Amino acid sequence: MENTLDLLRSDEKLAGWLTQLETIDAPEVDVSLPTADGLPAALLDLAVPHEDINDLVGLRAAVTGDPGLRQLLERCVRALVRDPGLVGGGPDLPPLPADLGPVCRYFYVYVFIAALPHIRSYHRQHGIPDDISRRTLADLGRNMAVHRRRRGTGGLLVPWWIKLHFRGEIYQLGRLQFQRATLGDRTGRAVAAAALPLGPGDLSLNLHIPDFSGPMSPTACDESIARALEFFPRHFPAESYTVATCDSWLLDPQLGEYLPESSNIIHFQRRFQPGYPVTENGDTRPISFVFGDPGLPLDTLPRRTSLERAIVDHLRAGRHWHGGNGWFEL
């Protein structure tokens, strides 16, 4: 009888990924999952939604009992914890076919649970406070909540995003998240054009705005940035961060046509120097983040708030959202 790993190999793209995993020189670290009795507590610590916990406990035996899935779990975890903290490192974590059932929708949750002791050890080595470690890794649960809101089922929406947290690249500091990163080509050129001694490839902090976290008031953002200015020199003293960057639908300058000057979004936009123009169609991004499902028909979208009205009215006028990007000096 074929195990799940054999079935995954029948997909040409996944077969290439599996071959890459096999060739990674990963450390022989312990890879284990909590027992069925201990798993709920570990999931709750990561803010996993309550409605997903019974399914994850019930499917645990399917992961550990399938030789292929067990082997894949070990390879993913070992590749994930290899060179922790290395910016841009770690394995690819592509979506697994949904037709293989819920175990594949939830598979990477087990990967991150098994990697949890290793990233917590990395955090301790860098002196990162337990509350920051815990709130950073709890983005796993937030991402699962977004998955259910958008798709109506349990699962993990974007495993590659959560990989950053479990490799020590991103940290939740109050309202905002900050990712240890490097300047891309276009943003790096924009920073260099402002006469800063930086350019493409130099260190920067990527700023992210997590969902389900309340309004991003100017005061809350100020506090987060102040915490970042203190956090990174203390815990990563060998790295120098002098600029922060952001790429988000919230930085689309067209929002200024609709939102009042007092809007939190407009205040947020004013923090940034413009990076580079964006012309691609990005309509699905604001729909996803504001209404939950990017596939919702335009004529069904509500217009309850100024932001909802802005997004809907702009699209009904035959225009498109593009997103935006920018940077500011720390």
N, C-alpha and C positions, 0 to 999 in steps of 0.2 A: 504493500500500500504506500502511495506517495505521501511524504510528509510535506508540510507547508513550504519548506525551503525548496523542495523540488518544483512545486507549483510556481513559486516566484521566479525560478530560473527559466520558466517558459516565456516570461516577458523579456523581450530583448534588452530594454533599457535597464531593467532590474538585474538582469543577468550580468551586465557589465559592471553595475554597482557592486554586486556580490563578489565578483572577481577582484575588484579594487579592495574591498574589505579584507579579502583573504591575503592580499599582498602587503597590507599595512604592518609595519614592524611595531606591534603593540605590546605593552608590558603584560606579563602574566600576573594580573592582579585578581584578587578574589571578586567573583561576580555572583552575588546571591540576592534573592528576594526575601523580604520579611515573610514569615509564616502567614497562613490564611488568617490566623487570629491576630497577628501583629500588623497586618497590612492596613486595616482601617485607620489606625493611629498615624501611620506614616503618611497616608493620603490626606488626612485632615490637616496635618502640619503643613502640607503644601497647598492648602486651600482648594483641594479637589472638591467639586460640587457634591453635595450629599447624594443626589440622585445617580451619580456615577459609581459610588463606592461599592454597592452590592454587586454590580456587574463586574467591576475590576477584581473583587475578591473571588467571584464565581469563575472568572476566566483565567485566574492564576494557574490552575491545574492544566489548562489547555496550553499555556506557554511552557511550563516546566515539563509537561508530559510529551510534547511534540519534539522529537530529536532535532528536527530542522530549526524550529523556532528557538529552542534552547541554545543551539549553536549560534544562531543569528544574534540572540540577546548577548551572548558572551562576546562576540566579535564587535558588536556596536558599542558596548560599554567600554571595552578595552581600547578601542579607537577613540572614544570620547574622552577618556581620562588621560590619554597620551599627551604629554606636553601641556598640562593645564595652564591657562593664562596666556598662551601664545595667541596673539591677535590674528584672527583670520584662520585659525587652525581647526582641527576636528574633522570628522567624517561627514560626508553627505548623508542626509536623512530623508530620502525621497518618500512621498506618500506610497503606502502599500495599497494594493487593489481592494476596494470596498467590497467586491463580490466574494472575497474570502471570509467575510463575516466580521463581527464586532471585534474579534481578537486582533485583527489587523488595524482596525481604527484605533484601538487602545494600545497597540504594541509598544509604541515609543514611550508611553507612560511607564511601562515596566522597565524600559531602558533607563529612564531618568531616576526611577526609584532605586534601581540597582547601583546607579552612579552616585547616589546621594551621599554615602559615607565619604567618597573620594573628594567631592567638591567641598563638603563641610571641612574636611581635613585641610584642603588648600586654603580655605578662608581663615582657618585658625592659624596656619603658618604665616599669613599676612596680617594677622592681628585684627581681622575684620570683626566688628561687634556682632554678637549673635542675632540681635534684632534686625540688623541690616541683611545678614545672611538669610534669615528666615523670610523676610519680606521680599527679598530679591527672588528667591527660589519659588515663592508662592505664585509667581507669574504663571507657573504650570497650571494651577487651578483656574486662573483668569482666562488663559487660552482655551481651556476646556469649556468654560462657560460661553465663550464666544462661538466655539464650534457648535454647541447645542442651540444657541440663539440663531445662527445662520443656517444650520442644516437639520435641526430638529432631532438629532441623535447624539449619543455620547461619542467622544473621540477627542483627538488633539488636532487643532486646526493647522498649525504651522510648526512642525517639529524643529525645523532649521532655526527658528527664532528662539525657542526654548534652549536649544543647544548653547547659545551664547551665555545664558545664565549658568548652566551647569559646567561651563568651562572657565568661569571666572572673568568673562569679558564684559559683563554688564552688571550694573548695581542700581537698586532702587534707593533713592535718597530723597525721602519725602514724596512730594507729588510727582516728580519726574524721575526718569531713568537715564543713566549715563553709561555709554558704551565706550570702552577703550578701543580706539580705532585709528585709522590714518586718513589723511585728506585724499580724496579722489582727484582725478585729473582736472575736471572742470572747476570744482570748488577750490582746489589747491591753487589754480591759476587766478581765481577771483581774490583769494586771500593775498597772494603775492602782489597782485595789482594794487592792493591797498597799502603797499610799502611795508608789509610785515615780513620778517625774515623767515618765512615759511613758504612751502609749496607742496605740490603733489607728493604723497608718500610720507609727509611729516605727521607726527602724532597729533591727534585731535580727539575730542570727546563728542560722540554722536548723542544727541539729545532725543529722547522718546517720551511720548505722552501716553501712559497706560490707560486703558479703558476701565470702566466701573470704579472710578476713583474720585468722583465728584468734580466740581468745577475747578478749572485751573486758574485760580485767581492770581493777580499780580503778586500778592503777598506770598502765596504758597510757592509760586515759581521762584521768587527772590530767595526764599528760604532754602529751596532745593539747590539753587546755584551756589549759595553761600556754603552749603554742606559739601558740595562737590569740590569747591576750592580748598576745603579743609581735608576732605577724605583722600583724594588721590595723592597729594604730596606725602601724606602720613603713611599710607598703605602701599604705595607704589613709588617710593622715593627716587628710583632710577629713571622714572619717566617724567617728562615735562609736558604738561598740557597748558597751552596758552590760548587756544581757540575752541569754541564749541560750534557744532554744525547741526543742522536739522533738515530733513527731507520729509515733507508731510503735506497732506491735502489741506491742513490748517494754515499753511503758508501761501495758499493760492491768493494772489493779490486781488482777484475779482471779488473775494468776500467783502472787501472794503466798500463795494458798491451797494451792499445790502445791510451790513451790520452797523449799529451805532458806534460812535467813537468810544463809548464807555464799555464796549464788549470786551470780555476776557480774551477772545481770539484776536481782536485788533491790538490790544495791549501786548499780546504774545508776539504778534508779527513785528511790532515796532522794535523788538529786541535785536532783530537780525539785519545785517547788511545783505543785500540780494546776492545770491550765488550765480546762477546761470538761468536763462529762460527755459521754460518747459512748454512744449507745444503738443505733446502727445495727449490723446484722449484719456482722461483719468476719471470719467464719470462714476465708475463703480466704487472708487475709494470713499468719497463722502457718503454715498448710499450705504455702503457696508458698515461704516463706523457710526452713522447716525441712526439708520433704520434697521440695521442688523443683517439684512440679506441683500447682496448686490443684484440678485435677479428679480427683485420686486418690480412689478409694472409701475411706470411713472404715475399713472392715474390713480393708483391706490395709496400713494405716499401721503401721510398726514402733513398738515401745515400748522401745527400747534404753537411752535416757537419761532423766534426770528431766524434761527439757524435753519430749521426745517423749511420755512418759507423761502429762504434764500436759495437753498439747494434745489427745491422743486421749481420755483419760478424761473430760475436761471435755465434749467433744462427744458421747461415748457416753452421758453422763448427761442428754443432751437440752438442754444449755446452749449458749450462744453466746459467742464471743470478740468483743470490741468495739474493741479497741485503746485507746489513751489518748494524752494529750498533757500537756505541762507546760512549765515555764520555770524558770530560775534566774538569779540576778544574778551577773554576771561580776566 
